[in-house]
Amino acid sequence: MKIVADKNIPHVTECFSTIGEVEPVPGRQITPELIKNADVLLVRSVTKVNEALLSDSKVKFVGTATIGFEHIDTQYLADKNMGFASAPGSNANSVAEYVVAALLSVAKKHRITLAGKSIGIIGVGNVGSRLEKKLRALQMKPVLNDPPLYRQTGDKKYRPLGELFDCDFITLHTPLTFKGIDKTYHLAGESFFNSLKKEFGFINTSRGAVADTTALQQVIDSGKSGPVILDVWENEPDIDVQLLKSVDLATPHIAGYSLEGKINGMIMMYRALCKYFLIEPDKQAGDFLPKPDKPEITIAGDTADEQQTIQKTVEQIYPISRDDSNTREIETVPPQQRPEFFDNLRKNYPVRREFQNTTVKLKNPNNTLAKKLEGIGFRIAE
């Protein structure tokens, strides 16, 4: 069996070589000629998988190590009876931790106390539901919006979009869809931004086109917005540099790039592939996860500023300001080289571990601080 795989999927050769011959290649270099004799195609979000790519191939199974799959023509795969798997929820915790780290970072920059602040979560699936719990641990007040879930459950905790407009922060966690009553393309457009309160904070870690770049730039230029955090951009990898200059925190579509998130996505594809070809799986995520660099952190419990202590603790595991600084180097690159630079930031992204790998020891007992740290994902020493 021949398997063509995006080389940016960690350990992909090691994991899948027991099933077949693995050819790892850059995702943007996967062409019809390259996969002509392949039985399996494994991709990430940068590869468009459709009839143009697959029509002259032997591919029987397509997997994407991503939670979203708008880059995959699933209808074409179904029409051709090809197997398909994505990785829903694989990096949900990674994205939720990213939002926590980003909020703590901009809160430090702007001297904002997060406790008591309201935050509208648009999209309460795998990511949004995890994020809600972490934000409640920080004593923020989440307001949830998810029309499909409301229709399915009738649960009144899912509020109309208009009820989120008075929130101090808004964070997007929806798929990118172009049709239907739940269309999310340019959901955050001119009327959306004009409806928000003054000095609102805005976070997008979903897909770039869920927010209208022009409308977002206009509201930033008007002085109405507060902190803006962007991990995703329209027209990636050729992103809008003016918008990059304007936001408070910028990263290159890496919110879900914890090592755990990447490995989980790979293993979900592996299991789906084994099931499709009736192969007994013999690998699991733990086989590919090394010991963390910082298994333990000791901090003072008798702190007057718990938010600052939490921010410093998070920064030891995930220094998000490093990602922001690296992303801003795009400004120094000639325009024609910027897309490749953006892609390389993702391809060469340093290993990032999740909070769950680190145990925090408090020098002085502090149950409130301990609960907050545990609530966002850390282990707490007895």
C-alpha positions as CSV (number, residue, x, y, z in Angstrom):
1,M,0.0,0.0,0.0
2,K,1.4,3.4,-0.9
3,I,0.6,6.3,1.4
4,V,1.3,10.0,0.4
5,A,1.3,12.2,3.5
6,D,1.9,15.8,4.4
7,K,5.3,15.8,6.0
8,N,4.1,18.3,8.6
9,I,2.1,15.6,10.3
10,P,4.4,14.6,13.1
11,H,5.6,11.0,13.2
12,V,3.5,10.2,10.2
13,T,6.1,7.9,8.7
14,E,6.8,6.2,12.0
15,C,3.1,5.6,12.6
16,F,1.9,4.5,9.2
17,S,5.0,2.6,7.9
18,T,3.6,-0.6,9.5
19,I,0.6,-0.3,7.1
20,G,2.4,0.7,3.9
21,E,5.1,2.6,2.1
22,V,4.9,6.3,3.3
23,E,6.0,9.1,1.1
24,P,6.1,12.4,3.1
25,V,6.0,15.6,1.1
26,P,5.2,19.3,1.7
27,G,1.4,19.8,1.7
28,R,1.4,22.4,-1.0
29,Q,3.4,20.2,-3.3
30,I,0.9,17.4,-3.4
31,T,-0.1,17.2,-7.1
32,P,-2.2,14.8,-9.2
33,E,1.0,13.3,-10.6
34,L,2.5,12.7,-7.2
35,I,-0.6,10.8,-5.9
36,K,-1.3,8.9,-9.2
37,N,-0.3,5.5,-7.8
38,A,-1.2,6.2,-4.1
39,D,-3.7,4.2,-2.2
40,V,-4.0,6.6,0.7
41,L,-3.7,10.4,1.0
42,L,-3.1,12.1,4.4
43,V,-3.2,15.9,4.5
44,R,-3.5,19.0,6.6
45,S,-5.5,22.1,5.8
46,V,-3.1,23.5,3.2
47,T,-3.9,20.8,0.6
48,K,-7.1,21.2,-1.5
49,V,-8.5,17.7,-2.0
50,N,-11.0,17.6,-4.9
51,E,-11.8,16.0,-8.3
52,A,-8.9,18.0,-9.9
53,L,-6.4,16.3,-7.5
54,L,-7.9,12.8,-7.3
55,S,-9.6,12.0,-10.6
56,D,-6.6,10.3,-12.2
57,S,-5.4,8.5,-9.0
58,K,-5.9,5.1,-7.3
59,V,-6.6,6.8,-3.9
60,K,-9.1,4.8,-1.9
61,F,-8.9,6.7,1.4
62,V,-8.3,10.4,2.4
63,G,-7.6,11.5,5.9
64,T,-7.0,15.0,7.2
65,A,-5.3,15.6,10.5
66,T,-7.5,18.7,11.2
67,I,-10.8,19.3,12.9
68,G,-12.2,21.3,9.9
69,F,-12.5,19.8,6.4
70,E,-13.6,22.7,4.2
71,H,-10.5,22.0,2.1
72,I,-11.9,18.5,1.3
73,D,-14.6,17.9,-1.3
74,T,-16.4,15.3,0.8
75,Q,-19.2,14.9,-1.7
76,Y,-16.7,13.9,-4.4
77,L,-15.2,11.3,-2.1
78,A,-18.6,9.9,-1.2
79,D,-19.6,9.8,-4.9
80,K,-16.4,7.8,-5.6
81,N,-16.9,5.5,-2.5
82,M,-13.6,6.7,-1.0
83,G,-13.0,6.4,2.7
84,F,-12.6,9.6,4.6
85,A,-11.6,10.7,8.1
86,S,-11.0,14.0,9.8
87,A,-9.9,14.6,13.4
88,P,-12.8,16.4,15.2
89,G,-11.8,17.5,18.7
90,S,-8.2,16.3,18.3
91,N,-6.7,19.8,19.1
92,A,-9.6,21.3,20.9
93,N,-7.8,21.5,24.2
94,S,-4.8,23.1,22.5
95,V,-7.0,25.9,21.0
96,A,-8.7,26.5,24.4
97,E,-5.3,26.8,26.1
98,Y,-4.2,29.2,23.3
99,V,-7.2,31.5,24.0
100,V,-6.4,31.4,27.8
101,A,-2.8,32.3,27.1
102,A,-3.8,35.0,24.7
103,L,-6.3,36.6,27.1
104,L,-3.8,36.6,29.9
105,S,-1.2,38.2,27.6
106,V,-3.4,41.0,26.4
107,A,-4.8,41.5,29.9
108,K,-1.3,42.1,31.2
109,K,-0.5,44.5,28.3
110,H,-3.7,46.5,28.8
111,R,-4.0,46.1,32.6
112,I,-7.3,44.3,32.3
113,T,-8.7,42.3,35.2
114,L,-10.3,39.2,33.5
115,A,-12.4,38.1,36.5
116,G,-15.9,39.4,36.1
117,K,-15.5,40.2,32.4
118,S,-18.1,38.7,30.1
119,I,-17.0,36.8,27.0
120,G,-19.2,35.7,24.1
121,I,-18.3,32.3,22.8
122,I,-19.7,31.8,19.2
123,G,-19.6,28.1,18.5
124,V,-19.7,25.7,21.5
125,G,-18.5,22.5,20.0
126,N,-15.3,20.7,21.0
127,V,-13.3,23.9,21.4
128,G,-16.0,26.2,22.7
129,S,-17.2,23.8,25.4
130,R,-13.7,23.2,26.7
131,L,-12.9,26.9,26.6
132,E,-16.1,27.7,28.6
133,K,-14.9,25.6,31.5
134,K,-11.4,27.2,31.5
135,L,-12.8,30.7,31.4
136,R,-15.2,30.0,34.3
137,A,-12.2,28.8,36.2
138,L,-10.7,32.3,35.7
139,Q,-14.0,33.7,37.0
140,M,-15.0,35.2,33.6
141,K,-18.6,35.1,32.5
142,P,-19.2,33.1,29.3
143,V,-22.2,33.8,27.2
144,L,-22.8,31.0,24.7
145,N,-24.1,31.2,21.1
146,D,-24.6,28.1,18.9
147,P,-27.8,28.1,16.8
148,P,-27.4,24.4,15.6
149,L,-26.9,23.2,19.1
150,Y,-29.8,25.2,20.3
151,R,-32.1,23.7,17.7
152,Q,-30.8,20.2,18.6
153,T,-31.2,20.5,22.3
154,G,-33.6,23.4,23.0
155,D,-31.2,24.3,25.9
156,K,-31.6,28.0,26.7
157,K,-28.0,28.3,27.8
158,Y,-27.4,28.9,24.0
159,R,-28.3,32.6,23.6
160,P,-29.2,34.6,20.4
161,L,-26.3,36.3,18.8
162,G,-27.6,39.8,19.8
163,E,-27.2,38.9,23.5
164,L,-23.4,38.7,23.0
165,F,-23.0,42.2,21.6
166,D,-22.6,43.7,25.1
167,C,-19.9,41.2,26.1
168,D,-16.4,42.5,27.0
169,F,-14.8,39.9,24.7
170,I,-16.0,37.9,21.7
171,T,-14.3,34.7,20.6
172,L,-15.0,32.7,17.4
173,H,-15.0,28.9,17.3
174,T,-17.2,28.0,14.3
175,P,-16.5,26.0,11.1
176,L,-16.3,28.0,7.9
177,T,-19.6,27.5,5.9
178,F,-20.8,29.4,2.9
179,K,-24.5,28.5,2.7
180,G,-27.6,27.9,4.8
181,I,-29.1,29.6,7.9
182,D,-25.9,29.0,9.8
183,K,-23.5,30.4,7.2
184,T,-20.4,31.7,8.9
185,Y,-18.5,33.3,6.0
186,H,-18.0,36.9,7.1
187,L,-20.2,36.3,10.1
188,A,-18.1,39.0,11.8
189,G,-18.7,41.7,9.3
190,E,-19.5,45.4,9.3
191,S,-22.9,45.2,11.0
192,F,-21.5,42.7,13.6
193,F,-18.6,44.9,14.6
194,N,-20.8,48.0,14.7
195,S,-23.2,46.2,17.1
196,L,-20.5,45.5,19.7
197,K,-19.8,47.6,22.7
198,K,-17.0,50.1,22.7
199,E,-13.5,48.7,23.5
200,F,-14.7,45.1,22.9
201,G,-12.0,42.4,22.8
202,F,-12.0,40.1,19.7
203,I,-10.5,36.7,19.2
204,N,-10.5,34.5,16.1
205,T,-9.0,31.1,16.1
206,S,-11.6,29.4,13.9
207,R,-11.0,30.2,10.2
208,G,-9.9,33.5,8.7
209,A,-12.9,34.1,6.5
210,V,-15.3,33.9,9.4
211,A,-14.2,37.5,10.0
212,D,-14.3,40.2,7.2
213,T,-10.8,41.6,7.1
214,T,-11.9,45.0,5.7
215,A,-14.6,45.4,8.4
216,L,-12.2,44.4,11.2
217,Q,-9.6,46.8,10.0
218,Q,-12.1,49.6,9.8
219,V,-13.3,49.0,13.4
220,I,-9.8,48.9,14.7
221,D,-8.9,52.1,12.8
222,S,-12.1,53.8,14.2
223,G,-10.7,53.3,17.8
224,K,-13.9,51.4,18.9
225,S,-12.2,48.0,19.4
226,G,-10.2,46.9,22.4
227,P,-7.6,44.1,22.2
228,V,-7.7,42.0,19.0
229,I,-6.2,38.6,18.8
230,L,-5.9,36.8,15.5
231,D,-4.5,33.3,14.8
232,V,-6.3,32.8,11.5
233,W,-6.4,35.1,8.5
234,E,-8.2,35.5,5.2
235,N,-6.3,34.4,2.2
236,E,-3.7,32.4,4.1
237,P,-0.8,32.2,3.6
238,D,-0.9,35.6,1.8
239,I,-2.2,37.5,4.8
240,D,-3.0,41.2,5.1
241,V,0.1,42.8,6.6
242,Q,-1.8,46.0,7.5
243,L,-4.1,44.0,9.7
244,L,-1.1,42.2,11.2
245,K,0.3,45.5,12.2
246,S,-3.0,46.6,13.7
247,V,-3.8,43.7,16.0
248,D,-2.6,43.2,19.6
249,L,-1.5,39.6,19.2
250,A,-0.9,37.8,16.0
251,T,0.0,34.2,15.4
252,P,0.3,32.0,12.2
253,H,-2.7,29.6,12.5
254,I,-1.1,27.6,15.2
255,A,-3.7,27.7,18.1
256,G,-4.2,24.0,17.7
257,Y,-0.5,23.2,17.3
258,S,0.3,21.7,20.7
259,L,2.2,18.4,20.2
260,E,-0.7,16.6,21.9
261,G,-3.2,18.1,19.4
262,K,-1.0,17.1,16.4
263,I,-0.5,13.5,17.7
264,N,-4.2,13.1,18.5
265,G,-5.1,14.1,14.9
266,M,-2.6,11.7,13.5
267,I,-3.9,8.8,15.7
268,M,-7.5,9.5,14.8
269,M,-6.6,9.2,11.1
270,Y,-4.6,6.0,11.8
271,R,-7.5,4.3,13.6
272,A,-9.9,5.3,10.8
273,L,-7.5,4.0,8.2
274,C,-7.1,0.7,10.1
275,K,-10.9,0.3,10.4
276,Y,-11.4,1.1,6.7
277,F,-8.8,-1.5,5.5
278,L,-9.7,-4.0,8.3
279,I,-6.3,-3.7,9.9
280,E,-5.8,-4.3,13.7
281,P,-4.4,-1.0,15.1
282,D,-1.3,-1.3,17.4
283,K,-0.4,2.3,18.1
284,Q,-1.7,5.0,20.4
285,A,-1.0,8.7,21.1
286,G,1.3,7.9,24.1
287,D,3.7,6.0,21.9
288,F,4.8,9.3,20.3
289,L,4.7,11.8,23.2
290,P,8.0,12.5,25.0
291,K,8.4,13.5,28.6
292,P,7.6,17.3,29.0
293,D,10.5,19.8,29.4
294,K,8.8,21.2,32.5
295,P,7.0,18.4,34.5
296,E,6.9,20.6,37.6
297,I,6.7,24.3,38.5
298,T,6.9,25.7,42.0
299,I,5.2,29.1,42.7
300,A,4.3,31.2,45.7
301,G,0.7,30.7,46.8
302,D,0.5,33.9,48.9
303,T,0.1,36.2,46.0
304,A,-1.8,39.5,46.0
305,D,-2.4,39.2,42.2
306,E,-3.6,35.8,41.2
307,Q,-4.1,36.7,37.6
308,Q,-0.5,37.8,37.3
309,T,0.7,34.6,38.9
310,I,-1.4,32.5,36.6
311,Q,-0.1,34.5,33.6
312,K,3.5,33.9,34.6
313,T,2.8,30.2,35.2
314,V,1.2,29.8,31.7
315,E,4.0,31.7,30.1
316,Q,6.5,29.2,31.4
317,I,4.7,26.5,29.4
318,Y,3.5,28.5,26.5
319,P,5.2,31.8,25.8
320,I,2.7,33.1,23.4
321,S,4.5,36.4,23.0
322,R,7.2,34.4,21.1
323,D,4.7,33.4,18.5
324,D,3.5,36.9,18.2
325,S,7.0,38.2,17.7
326,N,7.9,35.6,15.1
327,T,4.7,36.3,13.2
328,R,5.5,40.0,13.0
329,E,8.7,39.3,11.2
330,I,6.5,38.9,8.1
331,E,6.5,42.7,7.9
332,T,10.2,42.7,7.2
333,V,10.0,40.2,4.3
334,P,9.5,41.3,0.7
335,P,5.8,40.9,-0.3
336,Q,6.4,38.0,-2.7
337,Q,8.1,36.0,0.0
338,R,5.5,36.5,2.7
339,P,3.3,33.5,1.9
340,E,6.3,31.1,2.1
341,F,7.4,32.8,5.4
342,F,4.0,32.3,6.9
343,D,4.0,28.6,5.8
344,N,7.4,28.1,7.3
345,L,6.3,29.5,10.7
346,R,3.8,26.7,10.7
347,K,6.1,24.0,9.3
348,N,8.9,24.8,11.7
349,Y,6.7,25.5,14.8
350,P,8.5,24.6,18.0
351,V,7.2,21.9,20.2
352,R,4.5,23.1,22.5
353,R,3.1,21.0,25.3
354,E,-0.2,21.3,27.0
355,F,-0.7,22.4,30.6
356,Q,-1.8,18.9,31.7
357,N,1.8,17.7,31.5
358,T,2.9,20.1,34.3
359,T,2.3,19.8,38.0
360,V,2.2,23.1,40.0
361,K,3.5,23.1,43.6
362,L,2.3,26.0,45.8
363,K,4.8,27.0,48.4
364,N,1.9,28.4,50.5
365,P,-1.6,26.9,50.6
366,N,-4.0,28.9,48.4
367,N,-7.2,27.0,47.4
368,T,-8.5,29.7,45.2
369,L,-5.4,29.9,43.1
370,A,-5.0,26.1,43.0
371,K,-8.6,25.8,41.7
372,K,-8.0,28.4,39.0
373,L,-4.8,26.7,37.8
374,E,-6.4,23.3,37.9
375,G,-9.4,24.7,36.0
376,I,-7.3,25.8,33.1
377,G,-5.6,22.4,32.9
378,F,-2.6,22.2,35.2
379,R,-2.1,19.4,37.7
380,I,-1.8,20.5,41.3
381,A,0.6,18.8,43.7
382,E,-1.0,17.5,46.9
